[in-house]
Amino acid sequence: MNLTISCKGLEEITTPQTLEVKGHIKKKKVQAVKNHIEHQQQVLQLLKDNNTSVQNQMKQQVDQHCSEKCFDVRDWAFLLLHLKKAIYEK
Protein backbone atom coordinates (compact mmCIF):
# COMPACT_ATOMS: atom_id res chain seq x y z
CA MET A 1 0.00 0.00 0.00
CA ASN A 2 1.37 3.44 -0.92
CA LEU A 3 -0.24 6.59 0.46
CA THR A 4 0.80 9.78 -1.31
CA ILE A 5 -0.34 13.27 -0.38
CA SER A 6 1.11 15.92 -2.67
CA CYS A 7 1.08 19.68 -2.97
CA LYS A 8 1.85 21.25 -6.32
CA GLY A 9 5.45 22.39 -6.25
CA LEU A 10 6.07 21.07 -2.74
CA GLU A 11 7.40 17.87 -1.16
CA GLU A 12 5.40 14.67 -1.25
CA ILE A 13 4.57 12.84 1.95
CA THR A 14 4.60 9.09 1.45
CA THR A 15 4.45 5.93 3.51
CA PRO A 16 6.51 2.86 2.60
CA GLN A 17 4.91 0.09 0.54
CA THR A 18 6.27 -2.71 2.76
CA LEU A 19 3.99 -2.11 5.76
CA GLU A 20 1.76 -5.12 6.38
CA VAL A 21 0.61 -4.80 9.99
CA LYS A 22 -2.74 -2.97 10.04
CA GLY A 23 -2.01 -0.99 13.21
CA HIS A 24 1.26 0.32 11.79
CA ILE A 25 -0.40 1.29 8.52
CA LYS A 26 -3.07 3.24 10.38
CA LYS A 27 -0.42 5.03 12.47
CA LYS A 28 1.59 5.87 9.34
CA LYS A 29 -1.51 7.25 7.61
CA VAL A 30 -2.39 9.40 10.62
CA GLN A 31 1.19 10.67 10.82
CA ALA A 32 1.19 11.41 7.08
CA VAL A 33 -2.01 13.44 7.43
CA LYS A 34 -0.58 15.32 10.44
CA ASN A 35 2.58 16.07 8.45
CA HIS A 36 0.50 17.25 5.52
CA ILE A 37 -1.58 19.59 7.68
CA GLU A 38 1.55 21.01 9.29
CA HIS A 39 3.10 21.50 5.85
CA GLN A 40 -0.05 23.24 4.58
CA GLN A 41 0.00 25.59 7.58
CA GLN A 42 3.61 26.49 6.83
CA VAL A 43 2.77 27.14 3.18
CA LEU A 44 -0.21 29.30 4.18
CA GLN A 45 1.95 31.34 6.56
CA LEU A 46 4.56 31.81 3.82
CA LEU A 47 1.87 33.02 1.41
CA LYS A 48 0.52 35.47 4.01
CA ASP A 49 4.01 36.83 4.66
CA ASN A 50 4.69 37.23 0.94
CA ASN A 51 1.34 38.94 0.43
CA THR A 52 2.10 41.47 3.17
CA SER A 53 5.55 42.10 1.73
CA VAL A 54 4.19 42.70 -1.77
CA GLN A 55 1.47 45.02 -0.45
CA ASN A 56 4.09 47.10 1.36
CA GLN A 57 6.24 47.31 -1.78
CA MET A 58 3.26 48.40 -3.86
CA LYS A 59 2.29 51.06 -1.31
CA GLN A 60 5.84 52.44 -1.28
CA GLN A 61 5.90 52.61 -5.07
CA VAL A 62 2.54 54.40 -5.24
CA ASP A 63 3.53 56.82 -2.48
CA GLN A 64 6.67 57.80 -4.43
CA HIS A 65 4.54 59.05 -7.33
CA CYS A 66 1.93 60.86 -5.23
CA SER A 67 2.18 64.45 -4.16
CA GLU A 68 0.00 66.47 -1.85
CA LYS A 69 -2.07 69.20 -3.49
CA CYS A 70 -3.35 72.24 -1.63
CA PHE A 71 -6.10 74.51 -2.92
CA ASP A 72 -7.57 77.68 -1.54
CA VAL A 73 -11.22 78.60 -1.61
CA ARG A 74 -12.26 79.84 -5.08
CA ASP A 75 -9.21 78.32 -6.81
CA TRP A 76 -9.86 76.81 -10.23
CA ALA A 77 -8.89 73.19 -10.68
CA PHE A 78 -9.31 70.58 -13.39
CA LEU A 79 -10.74 67.25 -12.34
CA LEU A 80 -9.98 64.17 -14.41
CA LEU A 81 -12.48 61.36 -13.97
CA HIS A 82 -12.00 57.82 -15.19
CA LEU A 83 -15.38 56.41 -16.06
CA LYS A 84 -16.00 52.69 -16.22
CA LYS A 85 -17.90 51.34 -19.18
CA ALA A 86 -21.09 49.55 -18.30
CA ILE A 87 -21.86 46.61 -20.54
CA TYR A 88 -25.44 45.53 -20.60
CA GLU A 89 -26.43 42.36 -22.40
CA LYS A 90 -29.97 42.09 -23.65
N, CA, C and O of each residue as an XYZ file, in Angstrom:
360
protein
N       0.846     -1.171      0.000
C       0.000      0.000      0.000
C       0.889      1.231      0.000
O       1.862      1.287      0.753
N       0.577      2.215     -0.827
C       1.365      3.435     -0.924
C       0.434      4.628     -0.815
O      -0.405      4.844     -1.690
N       0.574      5.404      0.252
C      -0.242      6.592      0.464
C       0.578      7.803      0.071
O       1.659      8.022      0.618
N       0.083      8.592     -0.866
C       0.800      9.782     -1.308
C      -0.109     10.989     -1.179
O      -1.223     10.997     -1.703
N       0.365     11.999     -0.486
C      -0.337     13.269     -0.380
C       0.609     14.295     -0.970
O       1.727     14.455     -0.481
N       0.181     14.996     -2.016
C       1.106     15.917     -2.669
C       0.524     17.315     -2.759
O      -0.691     17.505     -2.812
N       1.418     18.279     -2.774
C       1.079     19.675     -2.973
C       1.846     20.125     -4.206
O       3.030     19.817     -4.346
N       1.194     20.838     -5.085
C       1.853     21.254     -6.321
C       3.077     22.098     -5.995
O       2.970     23.130     -5.332
N       4.218     21.664     -6.455
C       5.451     22.395     -6.252
C       6.096     22.166     -4.898
O       7.119     22.782     -4.600
N       5.538     21.314     -4.082
C       6.069     21.071     -2.744
C       6.387     19.590     -2.574
O       6.090     18.774     -3.448
N       6.999     19.252     -1.431
C       7.396     17.868     -1.162
C       6.202     16.933     -1.093
O       5.093     17.351     -0.758
N       6.428     15.691     -1.404
C       5.397     14.672     -1.249
C       5.612     13.945      0.072
O       6.743     13.711      0.499
N       4.513     13.600      0.697
C       4.570     12.844      1.946
C       4.104     11.432      1.619
O       2.969     11.240      1.185
N       4.956     10.458      1.821
C       4.602      9.092      1.447
C       4.857      8.135      2.604
O       5.653      8.420      3.499
N       4.180      7.012      2.574
C       4.448      5.926      3.512
C       5.030      4.769      2.716
O       4.693      4.600      1.544
N       5.888      3.976      3.320
C       6.514      2.863      2.595
C       5.495      1.823      2.152
O       4.457      1.653      2.790
N       5.790      1.138      1.072
C       4.906      0.091      0.545
C       4.982     -1.199      1.355
O       4.060     -2.011      1.275
N       6.027     -1.421      2.121
C       6.266     -2.712      2.756
C       5.508     -2.909      4.062
O       5.651     -3.961      4.685
N       4.715     -1.948      4.497
C       3.988     -2.110      5.757
C       2.857     -3.121      5.578
O       2.066     -3.023      4.640
N       2.793     -4.089      6.484
C       1.761     -5.117      6.380
C       0.897     -5.202      7.630
O      -0.224     -5.707      7.561
N       1.378     -4.730      8.752
C       0.607     -4.798      9.989
C      -0.396     -3.645      9.991
O      -0.015     -2.485      9.839
N      -1.689     -3.971     10.166
C      -2.742     -2.972     10.040
C      -2.576     -1.805     11.002
O      -2.804     -0.658     10.617
N      -2.191     -2.064     12.224
C      -2.012     -0.994     13.213
C      -0.933     -0.006     12.789
O      -1.086      1.204     12.952
N       0.164     -0.540     12.241
C       1.260      0.324     11.787
C       0.835      1.161     10.584
O       1.202      2.331     10.470
N       0.066      0.557      9.695
C      -0.397      1.286      8.516
C      -1.272      2.449      8.950
O      -1.144      3.559      8.435
N      -2.169      2.189      9.907
C      -3.067      3.240     10.382
C      -2.260      4.362     11.029
O      -2.549      5.537     10.804
N      -1.257      4.018     11.825
C      -0.421      5.028     12.471
C       0.343      5.842     11.431
O       0.472      7.058     11.566
N       0.853      5.172     10.394
C       1.594      5.870      9.341
C       0.678      6.818      8.576
O       1.086      7.926      8.227
N      -0.560      6.391      8.312
C      -1.509      7.249      7.609
C      -1.827      8.483      8.437
O      -1.845      9.598      7.915
N      -2.080      8.286      9.732
C      -2.391      9.400     10.621
C      -1.207     10.364     10.674
O      -1.394     11.579     10.617
N       0.002      9.831     10.783
C       1.194     10.671     10.820
C       1.371     11.429      9.502
O       1.767     12.594      9.498
N       1.075     10.760      8.383
C       1.188     11.411      7.076
C       0.210     12.573      6.967
O       0.550     13.635      6.444
N      -1.009     12.366      7.464
C      -2.006     13.440      7.428
C      -1.579     14.591      8.337
O      -1.710     15.755      7.960
N      -1.071     14.277      9.529
C      -0.585     15.321     10.436
C       0.553     16.104      9.785
O       0.591     17.331      9.871
N       1.469     15.405      9.141
C       2.579     16.067      8.454
C       2.062     16.962      7.330
O       2.556     18.072      7.129
N       1.075     16.471      6.611
C       0.504     17.249      5.516
C      -0.155     18.523      6.034
O       0.034     19.597      5.462
N      -0.918     18.412      7.100
C      -1.582     19.585      7.682
C      -0.549     20.594      8.161
O      -0.696     21.792      7.921
N       0.483     20.127      8.827
C       1.546     21.012      9.289
C       2.231     21.706      8.102
O       2.528     22.899      8.155
N       2.470     20.947      7.050
C       3.098     21.497      5.854
C       2.197     22.557      5.219
O       2.675     23.609      4.792
N       0.902     22.280      5.158
C      -0.046     23.241      4.582
C      -0.099     24.525      5.405
O      -0.217     25.615      4.845
N      -0.013     24.405      6.724
C      -0.003     25.592      7.578
C       1.253     26.425      7.339
O       1.193     27.655      7.352
N       2.378     25.769      7.125
C       3.615     26.495      6.827
C       3.514     27.209      5.488
O       3.946     28.354      5.356
N       2.945     26.536      4.496
C       2.774     27.142      3.180
C       1.837     28.344      3.275
O       2.109     29.391      2.686
N       0.739     28.200      4.010
C      -0.215     29.297      4.184
C       0.446     30.494      4.856
O       0.220     31.632      4.447
N       1.252     30.254      5.874
C       1.952     31.339      6.561
C       2.935     32.028      5.616
O       3.055     33.253      5.630
N       3.634     31.250      4.802
C       4.563     31.808      3.821
C       3.823     32.689      2.817
O       4.297     33.774      2.477
N       2.667     32.231      2.340
C       1.866     33.022      1.410
C       1.387     34.323      2.047
O       1.406     35.372      1.402
N       0.959     34.264      3.306
C       0.517     35.475      4.005
C       1.665     36.465      4.149
O       1.489     37.665      3.935
N       2.843     35.959      4.512
C       4.011     36.829      4.659
C       4.386     37.479      3.332
O       4.681     38.673      3.283
N       4.374     36.693      2.257
C       4.694     37.230      0.938
C       3.663     38.263      0.495
O       4.018     39.278     -0.105
N       2.399     38.012      0.786
C       1.335     38.941      0.429
C       1.542     40.282      1.135
O       1.415     41.338      0.515
N       1.855     40.240      2.413
C       2.099     41.466      3.173
C       3.302     42.216      2.614
O       3.273     43.440      2.487
N       4.343     41.488      2.287
C       5.548     42.101      1.733
C       5.257     42.804      0.403
O       5.697     43.931      0.178
N       4.514     42.128     -0.469
C       4.190     42.704     -1.772
C       3.287     43.931     -1.609
O       3.462     44.925     -2.313
N       2.331     43.866     -0.690
C       1.465     45.018     -0.453
C       2.279     46.224      0.009
O       2.029     47.344     -0.435
N       3.240     46.007      0.888
C       4.093     47.100      1.360
C       4.918     47.684      0.222
O       5.064     48.902      0.123
N       5.457     46.828     -0.635
C       6.239     47.305     -1.778
C       5.376     48.131     -2.728
O       5.807     49.173     -3.221
N       4.162     47.662     -2.979
C       3.255     48.398     -3.863
C       2.890     49.748     -3.268
O       2.837     50.744     -3.990
N       2.637     49.801     -1.974
C       2.292     51.057     -1.311
C       3.456     52.044     -1.401
O       3.246     53.227     -1.670
N       4.670     51.569     -1.180
C       5.841     52.445     -1.277
C       5.995     53.000     -2.686
O       6.314     54.176     -2.859
N       5.771     52.166     -3.686
C       5.901     52.607     -5.073
C       4.840     53.652     -5.414
O       5.144     54.648     -6.070
N       3.609     53.439     -4.979
C       2.539     54.404     -5.241
C       2.816     55.706     -4.504
O       2.625     56.786     -5.062
N       3.261     55.614     -3.263
C       3.534     56.825     -2.476
C       4.644     57.672     -3.089
O       4.642     58.893     -2.930
N       5.591     57.049     -3.787
C       6.670     57.797     -4.428
C       6.143     58.702     -5.536
O       6.717     59.762     -5.785
N       5.069     58.307     -6.200
C       4.541     59.048     -7.329
C       3.402     59.990     -6.933
O       2.882     60.711     -7.785
N       3.013     59.996     -5.686
C       1.934     60.860     -5.225
C       2.509     62.135     -4.615
O       3.572     62.129     -3.995
N       1.787     63.203     -4.806
C       2.183     64.454     -4.159
C       0.932     65.116     -3.584
O      -0.169     64.964     -4.112
N       1.122     65.833     -2.519
C       0.002     66.465     -1.846
C      -0.335     67.769     -2.554
O       0.557     68.564     -2.852
N      -1.595     67.990     -2.820
C      -2.069     69.202     -3.493
C      -2.873     70.039     -2.500
O      -3.701     69.516     -1.754
N      -2.617     71.326     -2.505
C      -3.350     72.240     -1.633
C      -4.055     73.274     -2.489
O      -3.459     73.838     -3.406
N      -5.308     73.521     -2.197
C      -6.097     74.508     -2.922
C      -6.728     75.456     -1.927
O      -7.084     75.072     -0.813
N      -6.858     76.684     -2.341
C      -7.566     77.681     -1.538
C      -8.991     77.780     -2.031
O      -9.320     77.314     -3.122
N      -9.835     78.394     -1.217
C     -11.220     78.601     -1.607
C     -11.231     79.475     -2.857
O     -10.473     80.440     -2.950
N     -12.074     79.143     -3.800
C     -12.262     79.839     -5.079
C     -11.131     79.603     -6.079
O     -11.093     80.274     -7.111
N     -10.217     78.683     -5.818
C      -9.215     78.321     -6.815
C      -9.874     77.479     -7.902
O     -10.807     76.722     -7.636
N      -9.380     77.620     -9.124
C      -9.855     76.809    -10.230
C      -8.987     75.566    -10.311
O      -7.767     75.630    -10.158
N      -9.628     74.446    -10.551
C      -8.887     73.191    -10.676
C      -9.572     72.309    -11.710
O     -10.796     72.327    -11.844
N      -8.775     71.539    -12.436
C      -9.312     70.576    -13.391
C      -9.407     69.224    -12.697
O      -8.502     68.809    -11.972
N     -10.508     68.562    -12.934
C     -10.735     67.255    -12.336
C     -10.834     66.227    -13.457
O     -11.674     66.349    -14.348
N      -9.983     65.227    -13.408
C      -9.980     64.169    -14.412
C     -10.661     62.944    -13.814
O     -10.214     62.398    -12.805
N     -11.737     62.527    -14.445
C     -12.482     61.359    -13.970
C     -12.284     60.207    -14.935
O     -12.322     60.389    -16.151
N     -12.076     59.033    -14.392
C     -11.996     57.819    -15.189
C     -13.320     57.090    -15.034
O     -13.644     56.582    -13.961
N     -14.066     57.047    -16.104
C     -15.378     56.410    -16.060
C     -15.268     54.966    -16.524
O     -14.559     54.657    -17.482
N     -15.965     54.109    -15.844
C     -16.002     52.689    -16.225
C     -17.131     52.489    -17.217
O     -18.210     53.065    -17.079
N     -16.865     51.664    -18.218
C     -17.897     51.340    -19.181
C     -18.838     50.297    -18.593
O     -18.400     49.306    -18.008
N     -20.099     50.525    -18.752
C     -21.087     49.554    -18.296
C     -21.545     48.761    -19.507
O     -21.985     49.338    -20.501
N     -21.444     47.473    -19.430
C     -21.859     46.613    -20.540
C     -23.142     45.891    -20.127
O     -23.175     45.118    -19.170
N     -24.168     46.172    -20.875
C     -25.439     45.531    -20.596
C     -25.770     44.580    -21.729
O     -25.775     44.973    -22.895
N     -26.042     43.352    -21.395
C     -26.430     42.365    -22.401
C     -27.935     42.223    -22.376
O     -28.557     42.112    -21.320
N     -28.499     42.229    -23.558
C     -29.967     42.093    -23.655
C     -30.333     40.783    -24.273
O     -31.516     40.487    -24.437
